[in-house]
Amino acid sequence: MVFKIINATEAKVGTNIVIDGEPCTVKKIDISKTGKHGHSKARIEAVGMISEQKKVFVIPGHDRLEVPNVEKRKGQVLSISEDKATLMDLESFETLELNCPEELRGEIKENSNVEYWDIEGQKIIKRSI
């Protein structure tokens, strides 16, 4: 569920936007002004928040972009298997089973706390606390 819509020229570096149904973070944006009666164009380079794929596209400056709802939450690690971690949310006490990112596998231990993001219903572990 998208709560905010912005113009393409309002996007800044670090802004989260939805591209082709996937939430992404803007890494670079170039806005060019055209001639006397033309419209501005925005060239946006973004990286997927979940898939980490790079996307580059050009759109008119007046086009609208969706901003995804990102909830940052804390959880306690209950157990770790090969590539999965079982977490307990520290606010609602619900149990979640999430994929454990490779770069965090050495840092995450049982009974430690982590920050996970809920991005439009998809949950990912972002960092160890």
NUVEX-900999 format. One line per 3 residues: number of its first residue (from 1); their letters; for each residue x negated, y, z of N, C-alpha, C, O. Coordinates in nm, 3 decimals, padded with zeros to 5 digits. Atoms other than C-alpha are relative to their C-alpha. Example, Ala and Ser with C-alpha at 12.3 -4.5 7.8 and 13.67 -1.06 7.14 Angstrom:
2
1> AS> -00.089,-00.119,00.000,-01.230,-00.450,00.780,-00.090,00.120,00.000,-00.194,00.118,00.066  00.082,-00.119,-00.006,-01.367,-00.106,00.714,00.077,00.109,00.073,00.026,00.220,00.090
***
This chain:
129
1> MVF> -00.085,-00.117,00.000,00.000,00.000,00.000,-00.089,00.123,00.000,-00.172,00.140,00.090  00.081,-00.119,00.015,-00.155,00.328,-00.114,00.072,00.116,00.068,00.191,00.138,00.047  -00.061,-00.110,-00.074,-00.095,00.628,00.110,-00.033,00.136,-00.059,00.030,00.235,-00.022
4> KII> 00.043,-00.129,00.049,-00.269,00.901,-00.088,-00.035,-00.008,-00.148,-00.086,-00.109,-00.194  00.036,-00.009,00.141,-00.312,01.008,-00.450,-00.072,00.133,-00.020,-00.025,00.237,00.026  00.078,-00.121,00.023,-00.578,01.259,-00.562,-00.026,00.015,-00.150,-00.015,-00.081,-00.226
7> NAT> 00.043,-00.024,00.137,-00.682,01.421,-00.890,-00.143,-00.051,-00.016,-00.217,-00.060,00.082  00.134,00.052,00.026,-00.997,01.286,-01.053,-00.108,00.101,00.038,-00.216,00.062,00.082  00.100,-00.102,-00.032,-01.178,01.618,-01.000,-00.015,00.020,00.151,-00.111,00.083,00.195
10> EAK> 00.009,-00.012,-00.146,-01.109,01.599,-00.623,-00.085,-00.110,00.062,-00.122,-00.099,00.179  00.081,00.111,-00.052,-01.306,01.274,-00.583,-00.143,00.048,00.023,-00.200,00.118,-00.060  00.138,-00.034,-00.036,-01.644,01.318,-00.414,-00.077,-00.130,00.024,-00.017,-00.237,00.031
13> VGT> 00.082,00.117,-00.029,-01.934,01.081,-00.348,00.041,-00.053,00.138,00.048,00.023,00.235  -00.042,00.063,-00.125,-01.824,00.836,-00.078,00.150,-00.017,00.011,00.198,-00.082,00.103  -00.145,00.014,-00.002,-01.452,00.864,-00.158,00.038,-00.141,-00.043,-00.021,-00.196,-00.136
16> NIV> -00.052,00.132,00.038,-01.264,00.534,-00.173,00.115,00.019,-00.097,00.206,00.098,-00.071  -00.105,-00.007,00.100,-01.047,00.488,-00.483,00.035,-00.141,-00.048,-00.041,-00.236,-00.023  -00.041,00.129,00.055,-00.858,00.204,-00.653,-00.021,00.004,-00.151,00.033,00.091,-00.219
19> IDG> 00.026,00.011,00.144,-00.985,00.102,-01.001,00.044,-00.139,-00.043,-00.007,-00.239,00.009  -00.051,00.128,00.050,-00.798,-00.173,-01.187,00.046,-00.091,00.113,00.026,-00.213,00.107  -00.053,00.079,-00.111,-00.637,-00.287,-00.861,-00.103,-00.039,00.104,-00.068,-00.107,00.201
22> EPC> 00.106,00.035,-00.095,-00.972,-00.319,-00.678,-00.047,00.126,00.073,-00.076,00.226,00.008  00.051,-00.117,-00.073,-01.080,-00.080,-00.399,-00.150,00.017,-00.025,-00.227,-00.079,-00.017  00.140,-00.032,00.031,-01.409,00.094,-00.484,-00.042,00.126,00.074,00.042,00.204,00.117
25> TVK> 00.057,-00.119,-00.059,-01.639,00.358,-00.337,-00.075,00.077,-00.109,-00.154,00.018,-00.182  00.066,-00.084,00.101,-01.755,00.649,-00.558,-00.145,00.020,00.040,-00.174,00.065,00.151  00.143,-00.018,-00.023,-02.136,00.653,-00.586,-00.054,00.123,-00.072,-00.150,00.185,-00.026
28> KID> 00.045,-00.117,00.076,-02.173,00.929,-00.848,00.117,00.051,-00.081,00.196,-00.028,-00.134  -00.106,-00.058,00.082,-01.937,01.169,-01.022,-00.055,00.123,-00.071,-00.120,00.208,-00.010  00.038,-00.115,00.082,-02.004,01.414,-01.305,00.128,00.058,-00.060,00.205,-00.014,-00.125
31> ISK> -00.119,-00.066,00.054,-01.735,01.667,-01.397,-00.047,00.098,-00.106,-00.129,00.186,-00.079  00.040,-00.088,00.109,-01.769,01.838,-01.735,00.119,00.085,-00.042,00.231,00.035,-00.055  -00.103,-00.090,00.050,-01.573,02.140,-01.848,-00.011,00.002,-00.152,-00.121,00.006,-00.207
34> TGK> 00.002,-00.003,00.146,-01.473,02.140,-02.212,00.033,00.141,-00.047,00.032,00.235,00.031  -00.020,-00.131,00.063,-01.391,02.425,-02.451,00.117,00.079,00.054,00.171,00.051,00.161  -00.099,-00.098,-00.042,-01.136,02.703,-02.433,00.136,-00.063,00.033,00.199,-00.024,00.131
37> HGH> -00.132,00.059,-00.023,-00.824,02.486,-02.456,-00.007,-00.148,00.040,00.096,-00.215,00.046  00.015,00.141,-00.035,-00.965,02.148,-02.355,00.016,-00.024,00.149,00.032,00.071,00.226  -00.011,00.038,-00.140,-00.942,01.962,-02.028,-00.134,-00.049,00.050,-00.217,-00.095,-00.029
40> SKA> 00.124,00.051,-00.057,-01.221,01.872,-01.790,00.003,-00.153,00.000,00.111,-00.214,00.001  00.013,00.145,-00.004,-01.348,01.514,-01.788,-00.083,-00.036,00.123,-00.173,00.038,00.163  00.075,00.049,-00.115,-01.475,01.315,-01.492,-00.061,-00.135,-00.036,00.011,-00.228,-00.075
43> RIE> 00.070,00.128,00.020,-01.738,01.042,-01.535,-00.031,-00.052,00.139,-00.108,00.008,00.213  00.010,00.053,-00.136,-01.720,00.823,-01.226,-00.073,-00.134,-00.002,-00.040,-00.224,-00.079  00.068,00.127,-00.024,-01.962,00.551,-01.116,00.041,-00.045,00.139,00.024,00.028,00.237
46> AVG> -00.049,00.051,-00.128,-01.817,00.334,-00.840,-00.045,-00.145,00.018,-00.076,-00.215,-00.078  00.037,00.136,-00.035,-01.902,00.010,-00.660,00.115,-00.061,00.080,00.168,00.002,00.172  -00.109,00.069,-00.068,-01.639,-00.242,-00.547,-00.030,-00.022,00.147,-00.141,-00.064,00.182
49> MIS> 00.020,00.015,-00.145,-01.593,-00.252,-00.169,-00.007,-00.147,00.041,-00.072,-00.179,00.140  -00.001,00.142,-00.034,-01.535,-00.628,-00.169,-00.091,-00.078,-00.093,-00.173,-00.158,-00.047  00.076,00.079,00.097,-01.689,-00.763,-00.491,-00.140,00.057,-00.027,-00.225,-00.013,-00.082
52> EQK> 00.130,-00.068,00.020,-01.984,-00.513,-00.501,-00.035,00.014,-00.148,-00.153,00.028,-00.180  00.025,-00.019,00.142,-01.945,-00.484,-00.882,00.000,00.149,-00.034,00.079,00.226,00.020  00.010,-00.139,00.042,-02.045,-00.157,-01.048,00.099,00.025,-00.113,00.112,-00.056,-00.204
55> KVF> -00.096,-00.039,00.103,-01.780,00.020,-01.256,-00.029,00.144,-00.040,-00.047,00.231,00.046  00.022,-00.135,00.053,-01.834,00.323,-01.480,00.113,00.029,-00.098,00.141,-00.052,-00.186  -00.108,-00.037,00.091,-01.549,00.505,-01.654,00.013,00.151,-00.007,-00.031,00.224,00.082
58> VIP> -00.023,-00.143,00.023,-01.450,00.845,-01.793,00.151,00.021,-00.011,00.218,-00.050,-00.085  -00.143,-00.031,00.004,-01.105,00.994,-01.733,00.019,00.151,-00.002,-00.070,00.224,00.042  -00.029,-00.144,-00.007,-00.943,01.336,-01.776,00.007,00.046,00.145,00.048,-00.030,00.233
61> GHD> 00.005,-00.054,-00.136,-00.981,01.558,-01.469,00.135,00.010,00.067,00.143,00.008,00.190  -00.133,-00.013,-00.060,-00.607,01.591,-01.419,00.065,-00.136,00.028,00.174,-00.141,00.085  -00.055,00.133,-00.030,-00.552,01.211,-01.402,-00.001,-00.024,00.150,-00.084,00.031,00.223
64> RLE> -00.017,00.027,-00.141,-00.443,01.079,-01.066,-00.068,-00.132,00.037,-00.061,-00.230,-00.038  00.065,00.120,-00.052,-00.640,00.825,-00.861,00.062,-00.036,00.135,00.095,00.052,00.214  -00.054,00.048,-00.127,-00.509,00.613,-00.575,-00.112,-00.017,00.101,-00.222,-00.061,00.067
67> VPN> 00.096,00.017,-00.109,-00.689,00.613,-00.240,00.052,-00.114,00.089,00.162,-00.103,00.143  -00.049,00.112,-00.079,-00.666,00.278,-00.055,-00.004,00.030,00.150,-00.081,00.114,00.196  -00.001,-00.011,-00.145,-00.584,00.248,00.314,-00.105,-00.096,00.056,-00.097,-00.216,00.033
70> VEK> 00.107,00.080,-00.058,-00.894,00.126,00.502,00.009,00.012,00.152,-00.008,00.121,00.207  -00.003,00.002,-00.146,-00.857,00.024,00.867,-00.129,-00.064,00.050,-00.162,-00.176,00.010  00.123,00.054,-00.058,-01.180,-00.024,01.062,00.034,-00.052,00.139,00.084,00.022,00.223
73> RKG> -00.038,00.065,-00.126,-01.135,-00.270,01.349,-00.120,-00.075,00.059,-00.219,-00.100,-00.010  00.105,00.074,-00.068,-01.349,-00.453,01.602,00.052,-00.137,00.039,00.169,-00.154,00.074  -00.036,00.136,-00.036,-01.351,-00.824,01.670,-00.116,-00.071,00.068,-00.232,-00.031,00.054
76> QVL> 00.100,00.081,-00.066,-01.535,-01.082,01.878,-00.012,-00.132,-00.076,00.089,-00.194,-00.109  00.026,00.124,00.073,-01.696,-01.380,01.703,00.023,-00.117,00.095,-00.042,-00.128,00.199  -00.028,00.119,-00.081,-01.553,-01.704,01.842,-00.086,-00.117,-00.043,-00.141,-00.189,00.041
79> SIS> 00.084,00.109,00.050,-01.736,-01.950,01.617,-00.049,00.035,-00.140,00.008,00.118,-00.210  00.060,-00.022,00.132,-01.954,-01.961,01.306,-00.022,-00.136,-00.064,-00.079,-00.226,-00.003  00.033,00.119,00.078,-01.963,-02.230,01.038,-00.094,00.044,-00.111,-00.153,00.151,-00.100
82> EDK> 00.097,-00.032,00.106,-02.169,-02.232,00.716,00.018,00.141,-00.056,-00.074,00.223,-00.050  -00.021,-00.132,00.061,-02.011,-01.931,00.544,00.124,00.069,00.055,00.165,00.172,00.001  -00.121,-00.058,-00.060,-01.707,-01.858,00.764,-00.028,00.037,00.145,-00.109,-00.026,00.213
85> ATL> 00.006,-00.040,-00.141,-01.671,-01.677,01.096,00.143,00.014,00.050,00.228,00.072,-00.018  -00.130,-00.013,-00.063,-01.372,-01.702,01.327,-00.009,00.115,00.099,-00.092,00.114,00.190  00.001,-00.120,-00.083,-01.294,-01.368,01.491,00.129,00.011,00.079,00.233,-00.039,00.038
88> MDL> -00.118,-00.039,-00.074,-01.057,-01.249,01.759,00.003,00.152,00.001,-00.093,00.216,00.046  -00.015,-00.145,00.001,-00.931,-00.893,01.709,00.005,00.048,00.144,00.075,-00.011,00.227  00.009,-00.047,-00.137,-01.010,-00.692,02.023,00.120,00.084,00.043,00.134,00.115,00.162
91> ESF> -00.119,-00.077,-00.036,-00.684,-00.493,02.009,00.125,-00.088,00.004,00.200,-00.085,00.101  -00.121,00.081,00.008,-00.417,-00.741,01.898,-00.021,-00.145,00.046,00.076,-00.218,00.062  00.037,00.135,-00.044,-00.599,-01.062,02.009,00.041,-00.109,-00.098,00.054,-00.225,-00.060
94> ETL> -00.030,00.101,00.100,-00.507,-01.236,01.684,-00.132,-00.062,-00.049,-00.237,00.002,-00.044  00.118,00.073,00.047,-00.749,-01.495,01.542,-00.004,00.005,-00.152,00.096,-00.021,-00.219  00.020,-00.012,00.144,-00.891,-01.446,01.190,-00.117,-00.086,-00.042,-00.214,-00.101,00.032
97> ELN> 00.114,00.072,00.057,-01.114,-01.661,00.971,-00.044,00.075,-00.124,00.030,00.081,-00.223  00.050,-00.084,00.109,-01.328,-01.444,00.742,-00.131,-00.056,-00.054,-00.203,-00.127,00.015  00.129,00.036,00.059,-01.616,-01.500,00.502,-00.110,00.080,00.068,-00.093,00.199,00.094
100> CPE> 00.114,-00.066,-00.063,-01.950,-01.418,00.660,-00.099,00.043,-00.108,-00.152,-00.043,-00.179  00.094,-00.044,00.103,-02.170,-01.200,00.433,-00.141,-00.054,00.025,-00.184,-00.068,00.140  00.134,00.059,-00.012,-02.516,-01.343,00.363,-00.096,00.090,00.075,-00.178,00.041,00.153
103> ELR> 00.094,-00.091,-00.065,-02.699,-01.030,00.481,00.024,00.012,00.150,-00.063,00.062,00.222  -00.030,-00.009,-00.143,-02.529,-01.053,00.823,-00.008,-00.134,00.071,00.011,-00.138,00.193  -00.002,00.133,-00.062,-02.562,-01.428,00.887,-00.103,-00.014,00.112,-00.076,-00.084,00.210
106> GEI> 00.101,00.007,-00.106,-02.880,-01.386,01.093,00.034,00.085,00.121,-00.009,00.055,00.232  -00.033,-00.093,-00.109,-02.735,-01.102,01.302,00.121,-00.046,00.081,00.127,-00.022,00.201  -00.125,00.036,-00.067,-02.394,-01.249,01.385,-00.019,-00.127,00.081,-00.058,-00.231,00.028
109> KEN> 00.008,00.114,-00.091,-02.393,-01.482,01.685,00.136,-00.019,00.066,00.220,00.071,00.064  -00.124,00.024,-00.074,-02.111,-01.641,01.883,00.006,00.093,00.121,-00.097,00.122,00.183  -00.030,-00.093,-00.110,-01.957,-01.408,02.147,-00.055,00.140,-00.024,-00.054,00.222,00.068
112> SNV> 00.042,-00.137,00.031,-02.101,-01.100,01.972,00.117,00.074,-00.065,00.214,00.013,-00.110  -00.106,-00.082,00.058,-01.887,-00.812,01.846,-00.040,00.046,-00.140,-00.157,00.073,-00.166  00.023,-00.045,00.137,-01.851,-00.713,01.480,00.108,00.102,-00.037,00.215,00.107,00.025
115> EYW> -00.100,-00.090,00.057,-01.674,-00.442,01.284,00.047,-00.063,-00.130,-00.035,-00.101,-00.215  -00.055,00.049,00.126,-01.441,-00.565,01.011,00.099,00.101,-00.053,00.164,00.173,00.022  -00.089,-00.095,00.068,-01.242,-00.368,00.758,00.118,-00.074,-00.058,00.102,-00.181,-00.116
118> DIE> -00.122,00.049,00.062,-00.884,-00.433,00.652,00.031,00.096,-00.115,00.079,00.207,-00.092  -00.017,-00.084,00.118,-00.864,-00.296,00.296,00.118,-00.054,-00.079,00.106,-00.153,-00.151  -00.121,00.040,00.073,-00.512,-00.324,00.158,00.030,-00.149,00.018,00.068,-00.216,-00.078
121> GQK> -00.031,00.140,-00.028,-00.467,-00.664,00.326,-00.116,-00.096,-00.014,-00.106,-00.211,00.030  00.120,00.084,00.012,-00.813,-00.801,00.241,-00.095,00.039,00.112,-00.123,00.157,00.133  00.086,-00.027,-00.115,-01.044,-00.834,00.540,-00.142,-00.046,-00.029,-00.164,-00.155,-00.083
124> IIK> 00.141,00.035,00.017,-01.426,-00.829,00.529,-00.079,00.047,00.122,-00.046,00.150,00.182  00.088,-00.039,-00.109,-01.696,-00.819,00.796,-00.103,00.097,-00.055,-00.169,00.068,-00.156  00.092,-00.102,00.051,-01.906,-00.504,00.754,-00.131,00.007,00.078,-00.238,00.023,00.018
127> RSI> 00.124,-00.013,-00.075,-02.156,-00.495,01.042,00.014,-00.060,00.139,00.124,-00.080,00.189  00.005,00.050,-00.136,-02.262,-00.633,01.377,-00.012,00.120,00.094,-00.082,00.217,00.064  00.003,-00.114,-00.096,-02.210,-00.406,01.679,-00.093,-00.033,00.115,-00.110,00.049,00.206
***
